[in-house]
Amino acid sequence: MTQAATELEQAIQQAASQYFRLVILAGAPASGKTAVLQAVAQKLGCQLVNVNLELSKRMLELTRTQRSRQVERLLKEVIAAAPGDVVLLDNREILFDTGLEVEPLRLLQVSSRNRTIVASWNGGFQAGTLTYAEPGHPEFLQLKQTEAVVIAVGTSDNN
């Protein structure tokens, strides 16, 4: 198992005792986040959920307005459908769609109150700041208060 997978396992144990049982696996696209999640899913017997696919299926028949109103409930349904105490979420870019008008980190935090959630995050984590997308991009986010255990993949700055 890789160093990142080992760190992720330790982060899952650490998060289990926190208010928000949330672990963020941050890294640039193609940095190996999915491979790390797959390795941990196999070792711990957890389900790896493709959020884009599962949410898209549930939102197919909804209007744009209904989607933004129901995305939190639908995400909770997706998470509830996965067995076990730890749920691994990958491919969650849909949550950053500006048309949904949601705060992706807050959605993940709310969803992690009763189960440990591990979510991949296309972005960076440096000096305690979590970013998503590039400055100037419509989906750009910069968050200093994450209230989550963050593991950075593909960089030397892990916290």
Residue pairs with C-beta under 8 A, 6 or more apart in sequence:
1 39
1 43
2 32
2 35
2 36
2 39
4 25
4 32
4 36
4 151
4 153
5 36
5 39
5 40
5 43
7 151
7 158
8 23
8 25
8 36
8 37
8 40
8 118
8 151
9 40
9 43
9 44
11 23
11 118
11 149
11 151
12 23
12 40
12 44
12 86
12 116
12 118
14 149
15 21
15 22
15 23
15 112
15 116
15 148
15 149
16 116
18 149
19 113
19 147
20 109
20 112
20 113
20 147
20 148
21 112
21 113
21 114
21 115
21 116
21 117
22 108
22 109
22 112
22 116
22 117
22 119
22 147
22 148
22 149
23 116
23 117
23 118
23 119
23 148
23 149
23 150
23 151
24 108
24 118
24 119
24 121
24 125
24 130
24 146
24 148
24 149
24 150
24 151
25 33
25 36
25 37
25 118
25 119
25 120
25 121
25 151
25 153
26 121
26 123
26 124
26 125
26 130
26 150
26 151
26 152
26 153
27 33
27 120
27 121
27 122
27 123
27 124
27 152
27 153
27 154
27 155
28 122
28 123
28 124
28 154
29 122
31 153
31 154
32 153
32 154
33 90
33 120
33 121
33 122
33 153
34 90
34 91
34 120
36 153
37 48
37 88
37 90
37 118
37 120
38 48
40 46
40 88
40 118
41 47
41 48
41 88
44 86
45 84
46 82
46 84
46 86
46 87
46 88
47 82
47 83
47 84
47 87
47 88
48 88
48 90
49 78
49 79
49 82
49 87
49 88
49 89
49 90
50 90
50 91
51 75
51 78
51 89
51 90
51 91
51 92
51 94
51 95
52 91
52 92
52 93
52 94
53 91
54 78
54 81
55 71
55 74
55 75
55 78
55 94
55 95
56 94
58 74
58 77
58 78
59 67
59 70
59 71
59 74
62 70
64 99
67 99
67 100
68 99
68 100
68 101
68 102
71 95
71 100
71 102
71 107
72 102
72 107
72 110
75 95
75 107
75 111
76 111
79 87
79 89
79 111
79 115
79 117
85 115
85 116
86 115
86 116
86 117
86 118
87 115
87 116
87 117
87 118
88 118
88 119
89 108
89 117
89 118
89 119
89 120
90 119
90 120
91 120
92 104
92 119
92 120
92 121
93 122
94 100
95 102
95 104
95 107
96 104
96 132
96 133
96 139
96 141
97 139
98 138
98 139
104 132
104 141
105 130
105 141
105 143
105 146
105 148
108 117
108 119
108 148
109 147
109 148
111 117
112 148
121 130
121 132
122 132
122 133
123 130
123 131
123 132
123 133
123 141
124 130
124 131
124 152
124 155
125 131
125 150
125 152
125 155
125 157
125 158
125 159
126 152
126 155
126 157
127 157
128 144
128 159
129 142
129 143
129 144
130 141
130 142
130 143
130 144
130 146
130 150
131 140
131 141
131 142
131 143
132 139
132 140
132 141
133 139
133 140
133 141
134 140
150 159
151 158
151 159
152 158
152 159
